[in-house]
Amino acid sequence: MTSPQAADRPEPVVASRRSKLTPEREQEFFDAVLEQIRACGYDAVSMEGIASSTRCSKSTLYRQWKTKPQFVAAALRSRRRVRFAGIDTGSLAEDLRQVARVAGDWSNKDSRLLQALGHAVMEDRELARALREALVDPEIHALAEILRRGVERGEIAADHPALDYVPAQMFGVLRVRPLLEGADADPDYLLRFVEAAVLPALGLT
C-alpha cells in the first residue's frame, strides 16, 4: 500500500524518466522549438506542435519541461555560444571589424529569434533571463574584453565616453535594421556601420 508520504514525492520517478532522454534527442527538441519560433512566432508554437514535429508524445515534453516558457528557456540555454570569444588581432579597430563580420554571419537566425520572442520576454522573467544568458550576456562580456585590451594597449583612454556605448551600438543595429529597412544586418552592412559610426566615436579612424 502506498503511503501518503510516498505519494507526495514524484521526483524520483520523473528523474528516472528524464534519464531515458539522450542528449541528442533533447537537442532535437530544442532545435525544433527554436526553429518554429523563428518561423511562426512564439505565440504560435505549442507543446503539441513540437511533439508532432519531433514524433514524440506530449507527455514526454511535459515530463521534461512543465510549461512552454520553461521548455523555450531550456532551448535557449542549450544554444549558448560565445561567438566573439577568441577575437584578438592585436588592434582594437581590427577586432571590432572582426566582431562585425562574426555578428553579421549569425544575425539572420538570432535577430529573427530575438524579434519573435520580443513580447514574450517582456511577460516572462525566466524567458528573459534565459535569452540574456544564451544570446546577449556572453557576447557583451567578450566585447568588453576586446575593449579592455584596447585600453591596455593604449589605443584608447579608459575614460573615453564612447566605450560604454559600443555594445548598444552593435546589438542595436542588429535588432533595428530589419525593422527599419526590411533587411538583416549582414557582414557587409555591419562592417560599413563600424567604419562609419563605431570607430569614429572611439577616435580610431
Protein Blocks (a to p, Z undefined) as FASTA:
>chain_A
ZZfklmmmmklmmmmmmmmpcfklmmmmmmmmmmmmmmnojklpcfklmmmmnopafklm
mmmpmbfklmmmmmmmmmgccfkgoiaghpaklmmmmmmmmmmmmmmmmmmmmmmmmmmm
mmmmklmmmmmmmmmmmmmmmmmmmmmmmmmnopacfklmklmmmmmmmmmmmmmmmmmn
opacdfklmmmmmmmmmmmmnopZZ
